[in-house]
Amino acid sequence: MSKIIEKTARVLKKIYGYGILAALFIGGATVVGYIAAMIIGGDTATAICTFIYKTLFKWLILGADVIVLIGLLAMYLSKETSMTLDKSRKKKKSENG
């Protein structure tokens, strides 16, 4: 059973990595869209900005939420901890000076 959990955690970590990468690229593409809208101007710029805000952001945020949940599940399955103090590390550092 443990090997199945480890394999599932590895797969989920890959999905998480690629998902976050995609979310970052799509977020960057929205910046390019806004810059293009500033250059174009007028009603077309309004249409571009409205599309980005009302359609693209909704799906980007939803997708990023799902990807973060997948990442948390992968961390839980692999029993990883983040942003916690480890007492053994603290003792070793104080002993070394």
Stockholm file with secondary structure:
# STOCKHOLM 1.0

chainA/1-97         MSKIIEKTARVLKKIYGYGILAALFIGGATVVGYIAAMIIGGDTATAICTFIYKTLFKWLILGADVIVLIGLLAMYLSKETSMTLDKSRKKKKSENG
#=GR chainA/1-97 SS CHHHHHHHHHHHHHHHHHHHHHHHHHHHHHHHHHHHHHHHCHHHHHHHHHHIIIIIHHHHHHHHHHHHHHHHHHHHHTTCCCSCCCHHHHHHHHHHC
#=GC SS_cons        CHHHHHHHHHHHHHHHHHHHHHHHHHHHHHHHHHHHHHHHCHHHHHHHHHHIIIIIHHHHHHHHHHHHHHHHHHHHHTTCCCSCCCHHHHHHHHHHC
//
